[in-house]
């Protein structure tokens, strides 16, 4: 469950601008603020089932966006390359402060 939550949080971060305000709100409350379906339903005065259906549809939409655009997958690959680059730099160029600062700046861009 934690892995799914983490993935949904990343997908939400990447694709939230493609969602409707209601979808953004439901996903934010459910995944970021850890509200229950019942709490969201009460907040919006709708049924728990309506919230559940909306969240499931939105999750599917986020997965479709990722399947087509691959923003999260590319992010993960960049993270791996940055980590490897940092390891190599620390191993072979530990005294090159400019290189290490450049790698740190690259990490902060992500």
Number of C-alpha atoms within 10 A of each C-alpha: 6 7 8 10 13 13 14 19 17 16 21 23 12 17 19 18 10 13 15 10 11 12 18 18 14 22 26 17 16 19 17 15 10 12 15 15 19 16 15 22 18 13 9 13 10 12 14 17 12 13 23 18 12 16 20 13 13 20 17 12 16 20 18 12 17 16 12 8 12 15 15 19 13 11 14 13 11 15 15 12 12 17 14 12 14 20 13 12 17 15 10 10 14 13 11 11 12 10 15 17 11 12 16 13 11 13 14 8 6 10
